[in-house]
Amino acid sequence: MTADSDFVAGIPLGLYVHLPWCIRKCPYCDFNSHQLRGDIPHGAYIDCLLADLETDSPAAHGREISSIYMGGGTPSLFPAREIGRLLKGIRACLPVQDGAEISLEANPGTIEHDSFSAYADVGVNRVSLGVQSFDDARLEAIGRIHGRAEVAVSLQSLRRSGINNFNVDLMFGLPGQTHKQALDDMRRALDSGATHISHYQLTIEPNTAFAASPPKLPANDSSWAMQAEAAALLEDAGFGQYEISAWARPGSACDHNLNYWRYGDFLGIGAGAHAKLSAPGGRVKRLAKSRHPSRYMGGDVVADEREIDGREIVFEYFLNRLRLRENINPEEFTARTGLPWDWALPGMQTALRRGLLASAGSGYSHTDSGWRFVNDLQALFLP
């Protein structure tokens, strides 16, 4: 095996699958999601996904898939039999590691096509549940179609399914939300049995309904207090923060997202999916699929394909890696980018000088300021 092939073989490979349909588009959402206009073409779309994967499979360079993540949209609108057919087709195309994490995003409520037991039976072993809040008024304010009762039903279905590893998505800083309501939401999330909680502030993104008609949000100092006190509740409950918005019980961090943040490789299939693929020679290719389902299913699959150069690779690495609380390691940088550590030194030296990073053994760690102002830290590595 050559040094080039060793480099690629050493980089884990995940698989992201995008299932783009939703019952209704949330006013804060800037993801590639499409409101239903009639029935979902479940079978035809799964066929397109598997053809897409077959085309991209040579870029795996013989590696096993280390994790599969089905996101959206609302993947739980697809029946379990079709999710099972998809997973079977993936395994027929590429090897999947034994015990690989296989995640399905789901929204609470009766809109789910099948029980979580049915998804577990076809191979799903992790669920990410888009709760966002346990308060009916707050859910209505952000345009969610479920309420607290539907959340309870979904959590009960999860517990019956035997899927013990699940995430609750929770937002704070919602329109009209008080400090007490935000902390009550966190307490309910902790009581849910979740092993992972994603806790993030509502932000107004461009090209969304909220951008066109912004709601009144809590003041920044109020949202900061919500975040800080929720963090204390998480720590008291035995959760550790391993990424900016991700908290997990020991051993329950999301493998698929960790691969993103550690600058691993991933294939992306489905409308609007993205891929990052290393190639011999220290090259990195970025691939984006057509965003609209009809165009994607009509055969216009690839929207953009390009290689990025060394300076962009340095920035991408630190843009992702600095989201993690793990120490930065020069050997890992070289193993994941194919570049010598010298390429990182200008940004690292500035970060050390400004007190955003500090030496920690053979690596570097965030200071308190570096963690609080991580966006400023990431910007030091812009090409």
Secondary structure per residue as TSV (DSSP state, phi and psi in degrees):
chain	resnum	aa	ss	phi	psi
A	1	M	-	360.0	134.3
A	2	T	-	-80.0	166.1
A	3	A	H	-60.3	-38.5
A	4	D	H	-62.7	-45.3
A	5	S	H	-70.5	-32.7
A	6	D	H	-60.0	-42.3
A	7	F	H	-58.6	-49.4
A	8	V	H	-67.4	-42.0
A	9	A	H	-61.7	-27.0
A	10	G	T	-82.0	-2.6
A	11	I	S	-102.9	120.6
A	12	P	-	-60.6	154.0
A	13	L	E	-127.4	115.1
A	14	G	E	-98.7	172.9
A	15	L	E	-132.8	121.5
A	16	Y	E	-104.4	134.3
A	17	V	E	-121.9	122.2
A	18	H	E	-102.7	125.3
A	19	L	E	-117.9	100.9
A	20	P	-	-87.2	-5.2
A	21	W	E	-88.1	145.5
A	22	C	E	-130.8	158.4
A	23	I	S	-64.7	-43.8
A	24	R	S	-150.8	141.0
A	25	K	-	-75.2	125.9
A	26	C	-	-73.3	144.1
A	27	P	T	-68.7	-15.1
A	28	Y	T	-98.2	-5.1
A	29	C	-	-84.6	125.8
A	30	D	-	-113.5	15.1
A	31	F	S	-76.0	166.8
A	32	N	S	-81.2	82.5
A	33	S	-	-125.7	149.2
A	34	H	E	-131.3	125.3
A	35	Q	E	-66.9	139.5
A	36	L	-	-61.7	134.8
A	37	R	S	-126.8	77.5
A	38	G	S	100.1	-157.0
A	39	D	-	-84.1	148.9
A	40	I	-	-76.1	132.4
A	41	P	-	-80.1	70.5
A	42	H	H	-50.9	-57.8
A	43	G	H	-63.6	-44.2
A	44	A	H	-64.8	-37.2
A	45	Y	H	-69.0	-41.1
A	46	I	H	-60.9	-40.3
A	47	D	H	-58.3	-42.9
A	48	C	H	-65.7	-39.8
A	49	L	H	-60.1	-44.0
A	50	L	H	-70.1	-35.0
A	51	A	H	-67.0	-38.6
A	52	D	H	-60.2	-46.8
A	53	L	H	-63.6	-40.8
A	54	E	H	-59.1	-40.8
A	55	T	H	-65.6	-40.0
A	56	D	H	-85.3	-12.6
A	57	S	G	-58.9	-32.0
A	58	P	G	-58.7	-25.8
A	59	A	G	-69.6	-10.2
A	60	A	G	-70.6	-22.6
A	61	H	T	52.3	41.0
A	62	G	T	82.6	0.0
A	63	R	-	-79.1	153.1
A	64	E	-	-79.9	152.2
A	65	I	E	-77.3	124.9
A	66	S	E	-91.7	-20.7
A	67	S	E	-160.8	153.9
A	68	I	E	-127.8	130.7
A	69	Y	E	-128.6	120.7
A	70	M	E	-103.1	108.5
A	71	G	E	-120.6	177.6
A	72	G	E	-161.0	-152.5
A	73	G	S	59.0	-167.3
A	74	T	-	-127.3	88.2
A	75	P	G	-57.7	-26.8
A	76	S	G	-72.7	-0.3
A	77	L	G	-75.7	-14.1
A	78	F	S	-86.8	133.9
A	79	P	-	-66.0	153.2
A	80	A	H	-58.4	-35.2
A	81	R	H	-62.2	-36.1
A	82	E	H	-75.9	-36.4
A	83	I	H	-63.0	-39.6
A	84	G	H	-64.1	-40.5
A	85	R	H	-64.6	-39.1
A	86	L	H	-61.4	-48.8
A	87	L	H	-64.8	-37.6
A	88	K	H	-63.9	-41.7
A	89	G	H	-66.4	-36.8
A	90	I	H	-61.3	-45.7
A	91	R	H	-67.0	-28.6
A	92	A	H	-73.1	-25.1
A	93	C	H	-91.0	-40.8
A	94	L	S	-139.5	148.4
A	95	P	-	-69.8	140.8
A	96	V	E	-117.3	131.8
A	97	Q	E	-57.8	143.2
A	98	D	E	-59.2	133.9
A	99	G	E	72.9	14.4
A	100	A	E	-59.0	142.4
A	101	E	E	-68.0	127.2
A	102	I	E	-125.6	104.4
A	103	S	E	-102.9	146.5
A	104	L	E	-130.1	124.2
A	105	E	E	-77.0	142.8
A	106	A	E	-145.8	150.8
A	107	N	-	-109.1	143.8
A	108	P	S	-65.2	156.5
A	109	G	S	113.9	179.4
A	110	T	T	-75.2	-4.1
A	111	I	T	-71.1	-14.7
A	112	E	-	-64.4	136.7
A	113	H	S	-72.9	-32.9
A	114	D	S	-138.7	165.6
A	115	S	-	-71.7	161.1
A	116	F	H	-66.6	-25.2
A	117	S	H	-60.9	-38.4
A	118	A	H	-65.8	-39.2
A	119	Y	H	-68.5	-38.8
A	120	A	H	-61.3	-38.3
A	121	D	H	-63.6	-26.5
A	122	V	T	-97.8	2.6
A	123	G	T	121.8	-6.1
A	124	V	-	-69.7	129.0
A	125	N	-	-124.2	4.4
A	126	R	E	-148.5	140.0
A	127	V	E	-126.6	141.0
A	128	S	E	-115.1	112.0
A	129	L	E	-100.0	120.8
A	130	G	E	-81.7	70.3
A	131	V	E	-70.8	-53.8
A	132	Q	E	71.7	-42.8
A	133	S	-	-162.3	156.3
A	134	F	S	-102.7	8.9
A	135	D	-	-106.1	119.0
A	136	D	H	-58.6	-41.5
A	137	A	H	-66.5	-38.2
A	138	R	H	-69.4	-38.7
A	139	L	H	-63.1	-40.9
A	140	E	H	-64.9	-37.3
A	141	A	H	-65.9	-26.4
A	142	I	T	-105.1	13.0
A	143	G	T	77.0	19.1
A	144	R	-	-75.3	149.6
A	145	I	S	-95.3	-2.3
A	146	H	-	-108.9	167.8
A	147	G	-	-128.0	-174.5
A	148	R	H	-61.0	-35.9
A	149	A	H	-63.8	-41.4
A	150	E	H	-67.0	-34.0
A	151	V	H	-60.9	-45.2
A	152	A	H	-60.5	-42.5
A	153	V	H	-62.5	-43.6
A	154	S	H	-63.9	-42.3
A	155	L	H	-65.0	-37.7
A	156	Q	H	-64.4	-41.8
A	157	S	H	-62.5	-39.8
A	158	L	H	-62.6	-45.9
A	159	R	H	-63.2	-36.4
A	160	R	H	-70.5	-26.5
A	161	S	H	-72.8	-21.9
A	162	G	T	85.8	0.5
A	163	I	-	-80.7	98.6
A	164	N	-	-88.2	-15.3
A	165	N	-	-101.4	100.2
A	166	F	E	-142.7	151.6
A	167	N	E	-105.9	142.7
A	168	V	E	-110.6	121.0
A	169	D	E	-81.3	127.8
A	170	L	E	-135.8	130.5
A	171	M	E	-107.3	153.5
A	172	F	E	-136.0	170.1
A	173	G	S	72.8	35.1
A	174	L	-	-82.6	160.3
A	175	P	T	-55.6	124.0
A	176	G	T	75.2	4.4
A	177	Q	-	-75.7	132.3
A	178	T	-	-91.9	166.7
A	179	H	H	-57.9	-46.2
A	180	K	H	-62.4	-41.8
A	181	Q	H	-63.1	-40.4
A	182	A	H	-63.3	-40.8
A	183	L	H	-73.3	-33.6
A	184	D	H	-62.4	-40.4
A	185	D	H	-57.8	-45.6
A	186	M	H	-64.8	-39.8
A	187	R	H	-62.6	-40.3
A	188	R	H	-67.4	-37.3
A	189	A	H	-62.6	-41.2
A	190	L	H	-67.0	-33.4
A	191	D	H	-76.2	-11.6
A	192	S	T	-73.1	-17.2
A	193	G	T	91.9	3.9
A	194	A	-	-61.0	142.5
A	195	T	S	-95.5	-8.8
A	196	H	E	-146.7	135.3
A	197	I	E	-129.9	123.7
A	198	S	E	-96.2	119.0
A	199	H	E	-122.6	111.1
A	200	Y	E	-142.9	151.4
A	201	Q	E	-82.0	138.6
A	202	L	-	-65.3	125.1
A	203	T	-	-123.5	150.3
A	204	I	-	-89.5	113.4
A	205	E	-	-98.2	148.9
A	206	P	T	-60.1	153.2
A	207	N	T	62.3	32.3
A	208	T	S	-119.9	166.6
A	209	A	H	-62.4	-36.8
A	210	F	H	-67.7	-29.9
A	211	A	H	-67.3	-36.9
A	212	A	H	-74.1	-32.1
A	213	S	S	-141.1	80.4
A	214	P	-	-66.4	134.0
A	215	P	-	-78.8	164.2
A	216	K	-	-82.5	118.7
A	217	L	-	-104.4	158.9
A	218	P	-	-57.9	153.2
A	219	A	-	-62.9	155.1
A	220	N	H	-57.3	-41.2
A	221	D	H	-67.3	-32.0
A	222	S	H	-68.1	-43.6
A	223	S	H	-65.0	-37.2
A	224	W	H	-63.0	-39.9
A	225	A	H	-67.0	-39.1
A	226	M	H	-57.1	-47.4
A	227	Q	H	-63.7	-45.2
A	228	A	H	-65.5	-43.8
A	229	E	H	-74.5	-31.8
A	230	A	H	-64.9	-37.3
A	231	A	H	-61.6	-39.5
A	232	A	H	-64.1	-40.4
A	233	L	H	-61.9	-42.8
A	234	L	H	-62.4	-45.3
A	235	E	H	-63.1	-42.2
A	236	D	H	-62.8	-28.0
A	237	A	T	-87.5	1.4
A	238	G	T	92.3	12.7
A	239	F	-	-89.6	144.3
A	240	G	E	-115.0	138.7
A	241	Q	E	-83.3	116.6
A	242	Y	E	-111.4	-8.2
A	243	E	E	-150.7	165.4
A	244	I	T	-47.1	-47.3
A	245	S	T	-118.5	13.7
A	246	A	E	-118.9	128.7
A	247	W	E	-126.6	141.7
A	248	A	E	-148.3	152.1
A	249	R	-	-71.0	158.1
A	250	P	T	-52.6	129.4
A	251	G	T	83.8	3.4
A	252	S	-	-115.9	14.3
A	253	A	S	-61.3	149.1
A	254	C	-	-75.5	113.9
A	255	D	H	-60.5	-41.0
A	256	H	H	-65.1	-45.8
A	257	N	H	-69.2	-35.4
A	258	L	H	-58.7	-36.9
A	259	N	H	-64.5	-39.4
A	260	Y	H	-58.3	-52.0
A	261	W	H	-71.4	-22.7
A	262	R	T	-91.6	10.8
A	263	Y	T	64.3	40.5
A	264	G	-	-77.6	178.6
A	265	D	E	-94.4	156.4
A	266	F	E	-155.0	137.4
A	267	L	E	-83.0	149.8
A	268	G	E	-134.2	120.8
A	269	I	E	-122.5	146.5
A	270	G	S	112.9	163.8
A	271	A	T	-61.2	119.9
A	272	G	T	82.7	2.0
A	273	A	-	-70.4	151.1
A	274	H	E	-118.6	152.9
A	275	A	E	-132.7	148.0
A	276	K	E	-128.5	120.8
A	277	L	E	-134.6	122.7
A	278	S	E	-81.3	148.9
A	279	A	E	-135.0	157.7
A	280	P	T	-51.8	143.7
A	281	G	T	94.6	9.6
A	282	G	T	71.5	22.9
A	283	R	E	-91.0	153.1
A	284	V	E	-129.0	128.6
A	285	K	E	-109.1	135.6
A	286	R	E	-108.2	135.3
A	287	L	E	-133.0	132.6
A	288	A	E	-126.7	136.2
A	289	K	E	-94.3	155.8
A	290	S	-	-54.7	135.7
A	291	R	S	-76.1	-35.7
A	292	H	S	-85.5	131.4
A	293	P	H	-56.3	-39.1
A	294	S	H	-67.1	-39.1
A	295	R	H	-67.6	-44.6
A	296	Y	H	-59.5	-48.1
A	297	M	H	-72.4	-19.6
A	298	G	T	-81.4	-0.3
A	299	G	T	105.4	-6.8
A	300	D	-	-89.2	77.5
A	301	V	-	-83.4	-49.3
A	302	V	E	-92.9	122.8
A	303	A	E	-93.8	-32.5
A	304	D	E	-156.3	141.0
A	305	E	E	-146.8	125.3
A	306	R	E	-156.0	157.0
A	307	E	E	-99.7	144.5
A	308	I	E	-108.0	152.5
A	309	D	-	-93.4	-178.3
A	310	G	H	-59.4	-42.7
A	311	R	H	-66.0	-39.2
A	312	E	H	-65.4	-37.4
A	313	I	H	-62.7	-43.3
A	314	V	H	-58.0	-47.8
A	315	F	H	-63.7	-46.2
A	316	E	H	-59.3	-41.7
A	317	Y	H	-58.7	-50.9
A	318	F	H	-75.1	-29.6
A	319	L	H	-57.3	-40.8
A	320	N	H	-83.2	-48.8
A	321	R	H	-66.2	-32.1
A	322	L	T	-75.8	-5.8
A	323	R	T	-73.9	-19.8
A	324	L	B	-91.2	150.0
A	325	R	S	-81.6	-6.2
A	326	E	S	-66.5	152.0
A	327	N	-	-66.2	147.5
A	328	I	B	-79.2	131.6
A	329	N	-	-122.3	122.9
A	330	P	H	-58.0	-36.6
A	331	E	H	-66.0	-38.9
A	332	E	H	-66.6	-38.6
A	333	F	H	-54.8	-48.8
A	334	T	H	-67.9	-39.2
A	335	A	H	-65.4	-32.1
A	336	R	H	-92.7	-23.0
A	337	T	H	-109.8	-21.4
A	338	G	S	75.5	10.3
A	339	L	S	-109.1	149.5
A	340	P	-	-70.2	153.9
A	341	W	G	-58.9	-25.1
A	342	D	G	-54.2	-31.6
A	343	W	G	-64.3	-26.1
A	344	A	G	-89.9	-13.3
A	345	L	H	-62.5	-41.4
A	346	P	H	-56.0	-47.9
A	347	G	H	-67.4	-40.9
A	348	M	H	-62.3	-43.7
A	349	Q	H	-64.4	-38.9
A	350	T	H	-66.5	-41.9
A	351	A	H	-62.1	-41.1
A	352	L	H	-66.2	-42.3
A	353	R	H	-64.9	-35.2
A	354	R	T	-87.2	0.1
A	355	G	T	75.1	23.4
A	356	L	S	-92.5	-25.4
A	357	L	E	-127.3	158.5
A	358	A	E	-139.9	150.8
A	359	S	E	-64.0	140.5
A	360	A	E	-145.7	92.9
A	361	G	T	64.0	-125.5
A	362	S	T	-89.6	5.9
A	363	G	E	-134.5	-152.5
A	364	Y	E	-141.4	145.2
A	365	S	E	-128.1	158.3
A	366	H	E	-65.5	141.4
A	367	T	-	-82.5	174.0
A	368	D	H	-58.6	-41.6
A	369	S	H	-66.2	-39.6
A	370	G	H	-64.3	-32.9
A	371	W	H	-76.3	-40.4
A	372	R	H	-70.2	-35.7
A	373	F	T	-112.9	50.4
A	374	V	H	-64.1	-29.8
A	375	N	H	-62.3	-40.0
A	376	D	H	-66.2	-37.0
A	377	L	H	-65.1	-46.1
A	378	Q	H	-59.9	-37.7
A	379	A	H	-65.3	-20.6
A	380	L	T	-65.1	-16.4
A	381	F	T	-104.3	8.1
A	382	L	-	-58.1	139.0
A	383	P	-	-69.0	360.0
